[in-house]
């Protein structure tokens, strides 16, 4: 049995199988090409904020497109505004632009999902690590006055506010006992392998109750612990 990229191949096969299942009247999900394209189109309008590139705007790689269209394209038939998936686990080797992609996802969820007062939180074991996602998003907003104008975005030192819907994006760290009281729409958890206990994860998951379309988005390298 070939085990190379086993879970990647399984995810791709699930997507292909589900495209057939959606034709069944009783199956509760459908794939929305509009939602799948919309998130990709939004992120490809964002600028690079680090390094030197021939194209100043982000250009998604095929594997990144696949991730985005699976997460945002699959919808419930009963309410197309609701995503099928509420939890994402993305494990990639270093230097595959996890933070840049997640920054784009965070800005999309802040601006484009029709949520009232969306709270978009970037979480990690330390505040500095949480800023690995927040800072690229902040720089993207700073470099695009048209994005600021379109959604009423204002970049601050430790948050990005959205005047159009009353939402905000901010980094937080893993002192879970201090993180009660949030009402998140999206929580991104950076370097998930480095979390020694599930406190922050559990607090954030339990805070989703008042949201109709929440999303937990964990990104990580593999780490060194082979047991979990």
ABEGO torsion letter per residue (X at the ends): XBABGAAAAAAAAAAAAAAAAAABAABABBBBAAAAAAAAAAAAABBBABEBBABABBBBBAAAAAAAAAAAABBBAABAABBABABBBBBBBBGAGAAAAAAAAAAAAAAAAGBBGBBBBBBBABAAAAAAAAAAAAAAAAABAAAAAAAGBBBBAABBBBAAAGBBBBBBBABAAAABGBBBABBBBBGAAABABAAAAAAAAAAAAABABBBBBBBBBAEABAAX
